Amino acid sequence: MNEDNSREWRLNTVLPVSYYVKNSANIFGLENPDILGFGTEGPGSRRLVVIDLKVSELYLKQIIEYLIKYKIDYHVVILDATETKKNIDTLLYLLKEIESFGLSRKNEPILAVGGGVLLDIVGLAANLYRRGVPYICVPTTLLGLVDASVGAKTSINFENRRNRLGSYYPPIAAYIDKSFLETLEPIEISSGIGEILKMAVVKDLALFEILKSHGRTLYESKFLDCEYADEVINRSVKGMIDELQENLWEKNLKRLVDFGHSFSPIPEMRSLVDDNVPTLTHGQAVTLDVIFSSVISFIRGKLSSQGVVDIIKVAREVGLPTHHPYFADSNILMEALNDTIKHRNGDQNLPIPIEIGTSLFVNDLTYDEIKEAAQSMQAFHDEVN
């Protein structure tokens, strides 16, 4: 008789992940069936709609008309999805609403309609509820279209740290409908361009050249009356997909998409509660980080001074800031870098452009260099002025 006396086992499993990111004009138009491509349909089908407060004031009536036409029972949850309310209280409130709705585990995908903050919260709630229920993203901001719609990260803020609690849990589909951009405030358009600028500087020269030549038109038209709008959005989404597809769970912590996110999280969050400095949106903070990291490259003899000037000029053309008190404070920037090092498991892994569209990673940045870069960033800001 053979007896297995093993006291140790190893399980090797693979979880296949596949989800759609699709351009879908007028997603809640009565003749557009895309949103119904997942889950049950027809009489007796149900959907929980989680929508941002501002978005609900503009689009909820249209969404309800759509669901009624297709005989879908619905319940609406409205969240005031701001950065300051991206917290555990909002998450628990949403989870209670999901439980009250009695959501089926597999065939009633949550419809998340809003900007990146809302999509992050809904994604985390969907991941936690019954250990995972499906959700569909309908981003309504430019930043959401080119960034939040593509990735798998979900999150809330915690202890005044941005996205400190979260998970990897992609939607089953994300639908890109740029018609939502028409009702955005200019600051939301510029903030979204901040994420597009990040991708352009770090890996896409052609995209940068479009922003350089047509950035103001894109900004002022809200991407709705410019022949380059679709190309800019599509290149940005494709660039994100190329970077994320083989590293969705961040097993490799050298990530080009982290460009603009090495120094910005602490200044962004701190600016929300500091009345003595201008408040930063996410895209604004990312842009300042992009400029600062580009200045570091210049100091190291990589990126040309003209490259830095061109980046600053593009940022200004699209309504983005090119200086902020926190990016002149080397102590805050060093604090931010130290926090980033923890997030990147002990390494800096700082992406910097060696020329626009081409990059490398730095792991030996010093405090003295940070101090010099802060001073140099101020000098570039004054020069371009």
DRENDOMI-814945 format. One record per atom (N, C-alpha, C): residue in one letter; x, y, z. Coordinates in steps of 0.05 Angstrom, whole numbers, padded with zeros to 5 digits, always signed. Example, Ala and Ser with C-alpha at 12.3 -4.5 7.8 and 13.67 -1.06 7.14 Angstrom:
<sites>
a+00264-00114+00156/a+00246-00090+00156/a+00264-00066+00156/s+00257-00045+00142/s+00273-00021+00143/s+00258+00001+00157/
</sites>
This chain:
<sites>
m+00017-00024+00000/m+00000+00000+00000/m+00018+00025+00000/n+00013+00043-00020/n+00028+00068-00021/n+00015+00089-00004/e+00030+00101+00013/e+00019+00122+00030/e+00033+00149+00025/d+00017+00169+00020/d+00028+00196+00015/d+00033+00209+00041/n+00059+00213+00048/n+00067+00225+00073/n+00075+00255+00070/s+00067+00266+00048/s+00075+00294+00043/s+00063+00313+00064/r+00078+00333+00070/r+00069+00353+00089/r+00071+00381+00076/e+00075+00381+00051/e+00078+00407+00037/e+00067+00404+00009/w+00052+00425+00000/w+00041+00425-00027/w+00045+00453-00039/r+00046+00454-00065/r+00047+00479-00079/r+00024+00479-00100/l+00008+00500-00100/l-00013+00504-00120/l-00004+00524-00140/n-00005+00517-00165/n+00002+00535-00187/n-00024+00539-00204/t-00034+00563-00204/t-00059+00569-00219/t-00055+00593-00237/v-00071+00595-00257/v-00071+00618-00275/v-00099+00629-00277/l-00102+00655-00273/l-00128+00667-00276/l-00129+00683-00302/p-00143+00674-00322/p-00145+00689-00347/p-00163+00714-00342/v-00153+00736-00353/v-00168+00762-00350/v-00171+00774-00377/s-00196+00781-00384/s-00202+00793-00409/s-00224+00814-00405/y-00220+00838-00415/y-00242+00858-00414/y-00240+00877-00437/y-00262+00889-00443/y-00265+00906-00467/y-00261+00935-00459/v-00246+00950-00477/v-00246+00979-00476/v-00255+00987-00504/k-00277+01000-00506/k-00289+01005-00533/k-00299+01034-00535/n-00293+01046-00558/n-00305+01072-00565/n-00335+01067-00572/s-00352+01081-00558/s-00381+01077-00563/s-00395+01104-00561/a-00399+01116-00584/a-00412+01143-00584/a-00440+01142-00573/n-00447+01162-00557/n-00474+01164-00546/n-00483+01138-00533/i-00468+01130-00513/i-00471+01103-00501/i-00499+01099-00490/f-00512+01120-00481/f-00540+01116-00471/f-00561+01126-00491/g-00553+01127-00516/g-00572+01133-00537/g-00591+01109-00540/l-00616+01114-00546/l-00636+01093-00545/l-00630+01071-00566/e-00615+01077-00586/e-00609+01057-00607/e-00582+01043-00603/n-00568+01049-00581/n-00542+01038-00576/n-00544+01015-00556/p-00539+00990-00565/p-00543+00967-00547/p-00518+00959-00531/d-00496+00974-00534/d-00471+00965-00523/d-00472+00959-00493/i-00485+00977-00478/i-00485+00974-00449/i-00500+00949-00440/l-00516+00937-00458/l-00531+00913-00451/l-00517+00888-00460/g-00492+00891-00468/g-00477+00867-00478/g-00469+00848-00457/f-00473+00855-00432/f-00466+00837-00410/f-00489+00836-00390/g-00494+00812-00379/g-00515+00809-00359/g-00541+00802-00372/t-00561+00799-00356/t-00588+00791-00366/t-00601+00815-00380/e-00620+00809-00398/e-00634+00830-00413/e-00664+00825-00412/g-00679+00846-00418/g-00707+00843-00421/g-00722+00844-00394/p-00748+00838-00395/p-00765+00839-00370/p-00753+00822-00348/g-00752+00832-00324/g-00741+00818-00301/g-00712+00823-00296/s-00698+00835-00316/s-00669+00841-00312/s-00667+00866-00295/r-00644+00869-00281/r-00640+00891-00263/r-00612+00902-00265/r-00609+00928-00258/r-00583+00940-00257/r-00582+00960-00234/l-00559+00960-00220/l-00553+00980-00200/l-00536+01001-00214/v-00545+01025-00215/v-00530+01047-00228/v-00518+01064-00206/v-00491+01066-00206/v-00477+01084-00188/v-00466+01107-00204/i-00475+01131-00197/i-00469+01154-00214/i-00459+01177-00197/d-00441+01193-00208/d-00431+01216-00194/d-00452+01238-00192/l-00452+01252-00170/l-00473+01272-00165/l-00475+01293-00187/k-00453+01304-00196/k-00454+01324-00217/k-00464+01312-00243/v-00455+01288-00249/v-00463+01274-00274/v-00492+01268-00273/s-00503+01261-00249/s-00531+01254-00247/s-00549+01278-00254/e-00540+01302-00247/e-00556+01326-00253/e-00558+01331-00283/l-00539+01320-00298/l-00539+01325-00327/l-00550+01302-00343/y-00545+01277-00334/y-00550+01254-00351/y-00568+01232-00339/l-00576+01235-00314/l-00591+01213-00302/l-00618+01208-00316/k-00631+01230-00324/k-00657+01227-00337/k-00653+01210-00363/q-00632+01216-00378/q-00627+01201-00403/q-00622+01171-00397/i-00606+01166-00376/i-00599+01139-00369/i-00625+01123-00361/i-00642+01136-00345/i-00667+01123-00337/i-00685+01117-00361/e-00687+01136-00379/e-00703+01131-00403/e-00692+01107-00419/y-00666+01105-00420/y-00653+01082-00434/y-00660+01056-00420/l-00658+01055-00394/l-00664+01030-00379/l-00693+01022-00381/i-00711+01042-00380/i-00739+01037-00383/i-00746+01026-00411/k-00734+01037-00431/k-00739+01027-00458/k-00732+00998-00461/y-00710+00989-00448/y-00702+00962-00450/y-00712+00944-00428/k-00733+00954-00414/k-00747+00939-00393/k-00729+00928-00371/i-00711+00945-00362/i-00693+00938-00341/i-00700+00952-00315/d-00705+00937-00294/d-00710+00949-00268/d-00684+00960-00257/y-00685+00983-00244/y-00660+00996-00236/y-00662+01008-00209/h-00640+01011-00196/h-00637+01027-00172/h-00613+01045-00175/v-00616+01070-00168/v-00595+01090-00172/v-00582+01097-00145/v-00556+01097-00145/v-00540+01106-00122/v-00524+01130-00131/i-00528+01153-00118/i-00514+01177-00126/i-00492+01182-00105/l-00467+01185-00115/l-00444+01190-00098/l-00432+01217-00104/d-00427+01233-00084/d-00411+01257-00088/d-00382+01250-00089/a-00373+01241-00112/a-00347+01228-00115/a-00325+01248-00119/t-00317+01261-00097/t-00295+01279-00097/t-00271+01266-00084/e-00247+01278-00088/e-00223+01266-00076/e-00224+01266-00046/t-00236+01286-00034/t-00238+01287-00005/t-00258+01266+00007/k-00276+01257-00010/k-00296+01237-00001/k-00290+01209-00012/k-00266+01206-00023/k-00258+01179-00033/k-00246+01164-00009/n-00264+01155+00008/n-00255+01144+00034/n-00271+01120+00042/i-00264+01109+00065/i-00277+01085+00075/i-00307+01089+00080/d-00315+01113+00089/d-00343+01118+00094/d-00359+01116+00068/t-00350+01127+00047/t-00364+01126+00021/t-00364+01097+00011/l-00342+01083+00014/l-00341+01055+00006/l-00362+01038+00021/l-00364+01042+00047/l-00383+01026+00063/l-00411+01033+00056/y-00416+01059+00051/y-00443+01067+00043/y-00451+01053+00017/l-00433+01052-00002/l-00439+01039-00027/l-00444+01009-00023/l-00428+00997-00007/l-00431+00968-00002/l-00458+00962+00011/k-00467+00979+00029/k-00494+00976+00041/k-00516+00978+00020/e-00512+00997+00001/e-00532+01000-00021/e-00532+00975-00039/i-00509+00964-00044/i-00507+00939-00060/i-00521+00916-00046/e-00517+00914-00020/e-00530+00893-00005/e-00560+00897-00004/s-00569+00922+00000/s-00597+00927+00000/s-00611+00921-00026/f-00596+00925-00048/f-00607+00919-00075/f-00609+00889-00079/g-00594+00874-00064/g-00595+00845-00067/g-00582+00836-00093/l-00559+00847-00099/l-00545+00842-00125/l-00539+00813-00129/s-00546+00803-00152/s-00538+00776-00160/s-00508+00776-00166/r-00496+00753-00161/r-00466+00753-00162/r-00455+00755-00190/k-00468+00745-00210/k-00455+00743-00236/k-00470+00758-00259/n-00496+00760-00258/n-00511+00768-00282/n-00524+00796-00280/e-00515+00812-00260/e-00526+00840-00258/e-00503+00859-00254/p-00487+00864-00275/p-00464+00881-00272/p-00472+00910-00263/i-00457+00920-00244/i-00461+00947-00235/i-00453+00966-00257/l-00469+00987-00261/l-00462+01007-00281/l-00450+01031-00266/a-00424+01036-00270/a-00410+01058-00257/a-00407+01081-00277/v-00420+01104-00271/v-00420+01126-00289/v-00409+01151-00275/g-00385+01159-00283/g-00372+01182-00270/g-00343+01184-00277/g-00329+01201-00261/g-00300+01204-00266/g-00284+01183-00252/g-00258+01188-00252/g-00239+01168-00241/g-00244+01161-00212/v-00251+01181-00196/v-00256+01176-00167/v-00278+01156-00164/l-00301+01161-00177/l-00324+01143-00175/l-00317+01115-00185/l-00303+01114-00207/l-00296+01087-00219/l-00278+01072-00200/d-00260+01085-00186/d-00242+01072-00167/d-00258+01060-00144/i-00277+01076-00133/i-00293+01068-00110/i-00311+01044-00118/v-00325+01047-00140/v-00343+01025-00149/v-00327+01000-00154/g-00304+01002-00167/g-00287+00978-00172/g-00279+00964-00147/l-00272+00979-00126/l-00264+00967-00101/l-00288+00953-00088/a-00311+00967-00088/a-00335+00956-00076/a-00343+00930-00091/a-00341+00930-00118/a-00348+00906-00133/a-00329+00883-00127/n-00304+00889-00122/n-00285+00869-00116/n-00290+00856-00088/l-00299+00873-00069/l-00304+00863-00042/l-00330+00848-00039/y-00351+00857-00053/y-00377+00845-00049/y-00378+00817-00060/r-00385+00798-00043/r-00386+00770-00050/r-00360+00760-00064/r-00338+00772-00056/r-00312+00766-00066/r-00310+00771-00096/g-00327+00788-00107/g-00325+00796-00134/g-00350+00795-00150/v-00361+00818-00158/v-00384+00819-00176/v-00375+00836-00200/p-00387+00832-00223/p-00379+00847-00247/p-00389+00876-00246/y-00373+00893-00259/y-00382+00921-00263/y-00373+00931-00290/i-00387+00952-00299/i-00381+00964-00325/i-00374+00994-00320/c-00353+01003-00332/c-00344+01031-00329/c-00355+01048-00352/v-00367+01070-00345/v-00373+01091-00365/v-00361+01117-00355/p-00336+01122-00363/p-00322+01146-00353/p-00334+01171-00366/t-00336+01192-00350/t-00349+01217-00360/t-00329+01241-00360/t-00304+01236-00352/t-00284+01257-00353/t-00262+01249-00373/l-00247+01268-00382/l-00225+01262-00401/l-00204+01245-00387/l-00198+01251-00362/l-00179+01234-00347/l-00190+01206-00345/g-00215+01203-00340/g-00227+01176-00338/g-00226+01161-00364/l-00230+01176-00387/l-00230+01163-00413/l-00202+01151-00419/v-00181+01166-00413/v-00154+01158-00423/v-00139+01143-00401/d-00149+01142-00377/d-00133+01130-00355/d-00149+01109-00340/a-00169+01119-00325/a-00184+01101-00307/a-00199+01079-00322/s-00206+01084-00347/s-00221+01064-00362/s-00204+01040-00371/v-00178+01044-00370/v-00160+01024-00381/v-00149+01004-00360/g-00143+01014-00337/g-00129+00998-00317/g-00147+00981-00300/a-00134+00966-00282/a-00149+00947-00265/a-00148+00955-00236/k-00135+00978-00230/k-00132+00986-00202/k-00158+00999-00191/t-00165+00991-00168/t-00187+01003-00153/t-00177+01014-00127/s-00190+01034-00115/s-00177+01045-00091/s-00195+01065-00077/i-00187+01071-00052/i-00197+01094-00037/i-00172+01106-00023/n-00175+01131-00015/n-00154+01145+00000/n-00156+01136+00030/f-00132+01138+00043/f-00131+01129+00071/f-00109+01144+00085/e-00115+01155+00109/e-00094+01169+00125/e-00080+01191+00109/n-00096+01206+00094/n-00086+01228+00077/n-00066+01219+00056/r-00068+01193+00049/r-00051+01183+00027/r-00069+01175+00004/r-00061+01182-00020/r-00078+01177-00043/r-00077+01147-00051/n-00101+01136-00054/n-00103+01108-00064/n-00088+01088-00047/r-00087+01092-00021/r-00071+01075-00003/r-00084+01048+00001/l-00110+01046-00001/l-00124+01020+00001/l-00137+01014-00026/g-00132+00989-00035/g-00143+00983-00061/g-00138+00954-00069/s-00144+00949-00095/s-00141+00922-00105/s-00137+00923-00135/y-00133+00900-00148/y-00133+00898-00177/y-00159+00883-00185/y-00176+00897-00198/y-00202+00884-00205/y-00214+00899-00229/p-00208+00890-00253/p-00217+00905-00276/p-00247+00902-00281/p-00259+00922-00295/p-00287+00919-00303/p-00289+00898-00325/i-00313+00889-00330/i-00317+00871-00353/i-00317+00886-00379/a-00323+00912-00377/a-00322+00929-00401/a-00320+00958-00393/a-00307+00974-00410/a-00306+01003-00406/a-00313+01016-00433/y-00332+01034-00432/y-00341+01047-00457/y-00333+01076-00458/i-00319+01083-00479/i-00309+01111-00482/i-00328+01126-00500/d-00340+01147-00488/d-00359+01164-00502/d-00352+01193-00497/k-00338+01205-00516/k-00327+01232-00511/k-00349+01253-00511/s-00374+01247-00517/s-00395+01267-00516/s-00399+01277-00488/f-00391+01262-00467/f-00393+01271-00440/f-00375+01296-00435/l-00355+01299-00451/l-00336+01320-00447/l-00348+01348-00451/e-00370+01349-00466/e-00382+01375-00473/e-00390+01390-00448/t-00398+01377-00427/t-00409+01390-00403/t-00387+01393-00381/l-00362+01387-00387/l-00341+01389-00367/l-00332+01418-00365/e-00323+01426-00341/e-00310+01451-00337/e-00282+01450-00349/p-00271+01473-00358/p-00245+01473-00371/p-00223+01460-00353/i-00225+01463-00327/i-00204+01451-00310/i-00204+01421-00312/e-00228+01409-00317/e-00229+01380-00320/e-00216+01371-00347/i-00219+01388-00367/i-00206+01381-00393/i-00176+01383-00390/s-00166+01405-00378/s-00137+01408-00375/s-00126+01386-00357/s-00141+01379-00336/s-00131+01357-00318/s-00128+01331-00333/g-00147+01325-00351/g-00145+01301-00367/g-00121+01302-00386/i-00116+01326-00397/i-00093+01329-00415/i-00067+01324-00400/g-00067+01329-00374/g-00043+01324-00358/g-00035+01295-00360/e-00054+01276-00359/e-00048+01248-00362/e-00040+01241-00390/i-00051+01254-00410/i-00044+01250-00438/i-00015+01260-00442/l-00009+01283-00431/l+00019+01294-00433/l+00039+01275-00421/k+00032+01263-00399/k+00050+01244-00386/k+00058+01222-00406/m+00038+01210-00419/m+00044+01188-00437/m+00060+01198-00461/a+00054+01222-00471/a+00068+01233-00493/a+00098+01237-00487/v+00104+01250-00465/v+00132+01256-00458/v+00148+01230-00453/v+00135+01211-00440/v+00151+01187-00432/v+00154+01167-00454/k+00135+01166-00474/k+00137+01144-00493/k+00126+01149-00521/d+00115+01173-00527/d+00101+01176-00553/d+00107+01204-00564/l+00128+01206-00580/l+00136+01232-00591/l+00114+01243-00610/a+00102+01225-00626/a+00081+01234-00644/a+00058+01246-00629/l+00050+01235-00607/l+00029+01246-00591/l+00037+01273-00580/f+00062+01276-00571/f+00071+01302-00561/f+00070+01323-00583/e+00078+01316-00607/e+00078+01335-00629/e+00049+01345-00635/i+00030+01327-00632/i+00002+01335-00636/i-00006+01355-00614/l+00001+01349-00589/l-00005+01367-00567/l+00009+01394-00571/k+00033+01393-00581/k+00049+01418-00586/k+00036+01435-00607/s+00025+01423-00628/s+00013+01438-00650/s-00016+01444-00646/h-00031+01427-00632/h-00060+01429-00631/h-00071+01428-00603/g-00054+01430-00582/g-00063+01427-00555/g-00084+01448-00547/r-00079+01473-00555/r-00099+01494-00548/r-00126+01489-00561/t-00126+01481-00586/t-00151+01475-00599/t-00166+01452-00586/l-00151+01431-00579/l-00163+01408-00565/l-00175+01417-00538/y-00160+01433-00524/y-00169+01443-00498/y-00194+01461-00500/e-00193+01480-00518/e-00215+01499-00521/e-00240+01486-00533/s-00236+01466-00550/s-00260+01452-00563/s-00270+01429-00546/k-00257+01423-00524/k-00263+01401-00507/k-00263+01374-00522/f-00245+01372-00541/f-00241+01348-00557/f-00265+01342-00575/l-00283+01361-00579/l-00307+01356-00594/l-00307+01368-00622/d-00290+01386-00627/d-00289+01399-00653/d-00260+01403-00662/c-00245+01381-00661/c-00217+01382-00669/c-00211+01356-00684/e-00199+01357-00707/e-00195+01333-00723/e-00176+01314-00710/y-00160+01323-00690/y-00140+01306-00678/y-00150+01293-00652/a-00175+01299-00644/a-00185+01290-00618/a-00185+01260-00616/d-00196+01246-00635/d-00198+01217-00634/d-00170+01205-00634/e-00152+01216-00650/e-00125+01204-00650/e-00111+01208-00623/v-00115+01231-00611/v-00102+01235-00585/v-00113+01216-00564/i-00140+01213-00563/i-00152+01195-00543/i-00143+01166-00549/n-00144+01158-00574/n-00137+01130-00581/n-00108+01124-00576/r-00090+01143-00582/r-00062+01138-00577/r-00056+01136-00547/s-00070+01153-00531/s-00067+01152-00502/s-00077+01125-00491/v-00100+01117-00500/v-00111+01091-00490/v-00093+01068-00499/k-00085+01068-00524/k-00068+01047-00534/k-00041+01046-00519/g-00030+01070-00514/g-00005+01071-00499/g-00008+01059-00471/m-00030+01065-00458/m-00035+01053-00431/m-00038+01023-00433/i-00053+01014-00453/i-00057+00985-00456/i-00031+00970-00461/d-00014+00982-00478/d+00011+00970-00484/d+00028+00966-00459/e+00027+00986-00441/e+00043+00985-00417/e+00031+00966-00396/l+00005+00965-00395/l-00008+00950-00373/l-00013+00920-00379/q-00017+00914-00404/q-00027+00887-00411/q-00009+00865-00401/e+00017+00868-00402/e+00035+00847-00392/e+00043+00850-00363/n+00032+00871-00350/n+00040+00877-00323/n+00017+00888-00307/l-00007+00877-00311/l-00031+00888-00299/l-00030+00888-00269/w-00017+00868-00257/w-00016+00866-00228/w+00010+00877-00217/e+00025+00892-00233/e+00049+00905-00224/e+00070+00887-00212/k+00073+00863-00223/k+00095+00846-00214/k+00122+00858-00219/n+00124+00873-00241/n+00148+00888-00248/n+00142+00917-00240/l+00158+00928-00221/l+00153+00954-00210/l+00168+00976-00225/k+00180+00969-00248/k+00191+00989-00266/k+00169+00994-00287/r+00154+01016-00284/r+00130+01021-00300/r+00132+01049-00312/l+00131+01051-00338/l+00131+01078-00350/l+00106+01093-00343/v+00084+01079-00338/v+00059+01094-00331/v+00061+01107-00304/d+00082+01101-00288/d+00086+01114-00263/d+00099+01142-00267/f+00107+01148-00291/f+00118+01175-00296/f+00096+01195-00288/g+00105+01216-00274/g+00086+01236-00265/g+00073+01229-00238/h+00080+01205-00228/h+00067+01196-00203/h+00088+01189-00181/s+00112+01199-00185/s+00134+01194-00166/s+00134+01214-00143/f+00130+01239-00150/f+00130+01261-00130/f+00103+01273-00125/s+00084+01268-00143/s+00058+01283-00142/s+00038+01275-00121/p+00037+01249-00112/p+00015+01242-00094/p+00014+01258-00068/i+00036+01262-00054/i+00035+01277-00029/i+00028+01306-00034/p+00041+01320-00053/p+00032+01348-00058/p+00003+01349-00066/e-00007+01331-00082/e-00035+01332-00089/e-00054+01330-00065/m-00049+01310-00048/m-00067+01305-00025/m-00064+01328-00005/r-00040+01337+00000/r-00036+01358+00020/r-00048+01384+00011/s-00048+01389-00015/s-00059+01414-00025/s-00089+01416-00020/l-00102+01393-00016/l-00131+01393-00012/l-00139+01404+00016/v-00120+01404+00034/v-00126+01413+00062/v-00109+01437+00070/d-00092+01447+00052/d-00075+01469+00059/d-00085+01494+00045/d-00096+01513+00060/d-00108+01537+00048/d-00087+01557+00039/n-00062+01551+00045/n-00041+01570+00037/n-00029+01565+00010/v-00038+01544-00004/v-00027+01538-00030/v-00051+01532-00049/p-00047+01535-00075/p-00068+01527-00094/p-00074+01497-00092/t-00100+01491-00092/t-00108+01463-00093/t-00102+01451-00120/l-00092+01426-00119/l-00084+01412-00144/l-00104+01390-00151/t-00113+01390-00176/t-00127+01366-00186/t-00106+01344-00191/h-00115+01320-00196/h-00096+01299-00202/h-00079+01305-00227/g-00092+01313-00248/g-00078+01318-00273/g-00058+01341-00270/q-00065+01361-00254/q-00047+01384-00249/q-00022+01374-00234/a-00026+01358-00213/a-00004+01347-00198/a+00014+01330-00215/v+00002+01313-00232/v+00018+01296-00250/v+00035+01313-00269/t+00023+01335-00279/t+00037+01353-00298/t+00062+01365-00284/l+00058+01374-00259/l+00081+01386-00245/l+00103+01365-00240/d+00095+01341-00235/d+00114+01319-00231/d+00128+01313-00258/v+00113+01313-00280/v+00125+01309-00307/v+00147+01331-00311/i+00141+01356-00306/i+00160+01377-00310/i+00184+01374-00291/f+00179+01368-00266/f+00201+01365-00247/f+00219+01341-00255/s+00207+01319-00262/s+00223+01295-00270/s+00239+01301-00296/s+00227+01317-00313/s+00241+01325-00338/s+00265+01344-00331/v+00262+01361-00311/v+00284+01378-00302/v+00306+01361-00291/i+00299+01340-00276/i+00320+01322-00265/i+00336+01310-00288/s+00322+01302-00310/s+00336+01291-00333/s+00354+01312-00345/f+00345+01337-00347/f+00362+01359-00357/f+00387+01362-00340/i+00384+01362-00314/i+00407+01366-00296/i+00427+01344-00300/r+00417+01320-00306/r+00435+01297-00310/r+00447+01296-00338/g+00441+01316-00354/g+00453+01317-00381/g+00439+01300-00401/k+00414+01293-00396/k+00399+01276-00415/k+00380+01293-00432/l+00358+01301-00421/l+00339+01317-00436/l+00350+01345-00441/s+00346+01356-00465/s+00356+01383-00471/s+00339+01404-00457/s+00351+01428-00455/s+00336+01450-00443/s+00312+01457-00460/q+00315+01454-00487/q+00292+01459-00505/q+00270+01439-00500/g+00277+01415-00494/g+00256+01395-00487/g+00240+01403-00463/v+00253+01412-00442/v+00239+01421-00418/v+00221+01445-00425/v+00232+01464-00440/v+00216+01488-00448/v+00192+01480-00464/d+00195+01461-00483/d+00172+01452-00499/d+00150+01440-00482/i+00158+01424-00462/i+00139+01411-00444/i+00123+01433-00428/i+00138+01452-00418/i+00125+01474-00403/i+00106+01490-00421/k+00114+01495-00445/k+00097+01510-00464/k+00072+01495-00470/v+00074+01469-00475/v+00050+01453-00480/v+00031+01454-00456/a+00042+01450-00432/a+00026+01451-00408/a+00011+01477-00406/r+00024+01499-00411/r+00011+01525-00409/r-00011+01529-00430/e-00006+01519-00454/e-00025+01521-00476/e-00052+01508-00469/v-00051+01488-00452/v-00075+01473-00446/v-00085+01478-00417/g-00076+01500-00406/g-00086+01509-00380/g-00076+01495-00356/l-00052+01482-00358/l-00041+01468-00335/l-00020+01485-00321/p-00017+01481-00295/p+00003+01496-00280/p+00031+01486-00286/t+00051+01504-00285/t+00079+01496-00289/t+00096+01502-00264/h+00083+01511-00243/h+00098+01514-00218/h+00078+01514-00195/h+00088+01507-00171/h+00071+01505-00147/h+00090+01506-00123/p+00082+01519-00102/p+00099+01521-00078/p+00111+01494-00069/y+00095+01473-00070/y+00105+01447-00060/y+00128+01436-00078/f+00128+01443-00103/f+00149+01434-00121/f+00173+01452-00120/a+00173+01472-00102/a+00196+01488-00095/a+00207+01480-00068/d+00194+01462-00055/d+00201+01453-00027/d+00215+01426-00029/s+00241+01426-00027/s+00256+01401-00030/s+00250+01381-00008/n+00242+01390+00016/n+00235+01372+00038/n+00209+01356+00032/i+00189+01370+00021/i+00164+01357+00014/i+00170+01337-00009/l+00186+01345-00028/l+00192+01327-00051/l+00208+01303-00042/m+00226+01306-00023/m+00241+01284-00012/m+00222+01265+00004/e+00204+01277+00019/e+00184+01260+00033/e+00167+01244+00013/a+00160+01257-00009/a+00144+01243-00029/a+00160+01220-00042/l+00186+01225-00047/l+00203+01204-00059/l+00206+01181-00040/n+00209+01186-00014/n+00212+01165+00005/n+00187+01148+00007/d+00164+01161+00004/d+00139+01145+00004/d+00137+01128-00021/t+00145+01140-00043/t+00145+01125-00069/t+00164+01101-00067/i+00186+01104-00054/i+00205+01082-00052/i+00192+01058-00037/k+00177+01064-00017/k+00162+01043-00003/k+00142+01029-00021/h+00129+01045-00037/h+00109+01034-00056/h+00122+01017-00077/r+00147+01024-00083/r+00161+01009-00104/r+00181+00989-00092/n+00175+00981-00067/n+00189+00959-00054/n+00219+00964-00050/g+00225+00989-00043/g+00253+00995-00036/g+00269+01008-00059/d+00258+01010-00082/d+00272+01022-00105/d+00258+01048-00113/q+00274+01066-00125/q+00262+01091-00135/q+00247+01086-00161/n+00259+01072-00179/n+00246+01066-00205/n+00233+01090-00217/l+00248+01112-00218/l+00238+01137-00229/l+00240+01138-00259/p+00218+01139-00274/p+00220+01143-00302/p+00227+01172-00308/i+00247+01176-00325/i+00253+01203-00335/i+00257+01202-00365/p+00249+01223-00379/p+00254+01223-00408/p+00283+01231-00415/i+00296+01216-00432/i+00322+01224-00441/i+00320+01241-00467/e+00298+01238-00480/e+00289+01257-00500/e+00259+01252-00501/i+00244+01271-00512/i+00215+01267-00512/i+00207+01243-00528/g+00193+01224-00514/g+00184+01199-00527/g+00202+01176-00520/t+00224+01180-00507/t+00243+01158-00499/t+00252+01162-00470/s+00253+01141-00455/s+00257+01144-00426/s+00276+01122-00415/l+00285+01127-00391/l+00300+01107-00375/l+00291+01109-00346/f+00301+01091-00329/f+00294+01091-00301/f+00318+01099-00284/v+00313+01114-00264/v+00334+01124-00246/v+00330+01112-00218/n+00352+01103-00205/n+00350+01092-00179/n+00370+01104-00159/d+00382+01126-00166/d+00403+01138-00149/d+00399+01168-00145/l+00374+01177-00146/l+00370+01206-00142/l+00375+01214-00114/t+00389+01236-00110/t+00397+01245-00083/t+00381+01270-00075/y+00382+01276-00049/y+00369+01300-00039/y+00380+01325-00052/d+00406+01326-00055/d+00419+01349-00068/d+00408+01354-00096/e+00404+01332-00111/e+00393+01334-00138/e+00364+01344-00137/i+00349+01335-00118/i+00321+01345-00115/i+00321+01375-00109/k+00339+01383-00092/k+00341+01412-00086/k+00348+01428-00110/e+00368+01418-00125/e+00377+01432-00150/e+00354+01432-00171/a+00340+01410-00173/a+00318+01408-00193/a+00296+01427-00185/a+00289+01430-00160/a+00268+01449-00151/a+00276+01477-00159/q+00301+01485-00155/q+00310+01511-00162/q+00310+01515-00192/s+00319+01494-00207/s+00319+01496-00236/s+00292+01497-00248/m+00273+01483-00236/m+00245+01484-00245/m+00234+01512-00243/q+00241+01526-00221/q+00232+01554-00218/q+00245+01571-00239/a+00270+01566-00246/a+00284+01582-00266/a+00271+01577-00294/f+00265+01552-00300/f+00251+01547-00326/f+00224+01561-00327/h+00209+01559-00304/h+00183+01572-00303/h+00186+01602-00308/d+00206+01615-00296/d+00209+01644-00300/d+00218+01650-00328/e+00236+01633-00339/e+00246+01637-00366/e+00224+01636-00387/v+00207+01616-00385/v+00185+01613-00404/v+00164+01635-00401/n+00162+01646-00377/n+00144+01668-00373/n+00152+01692-00390/
</sites>
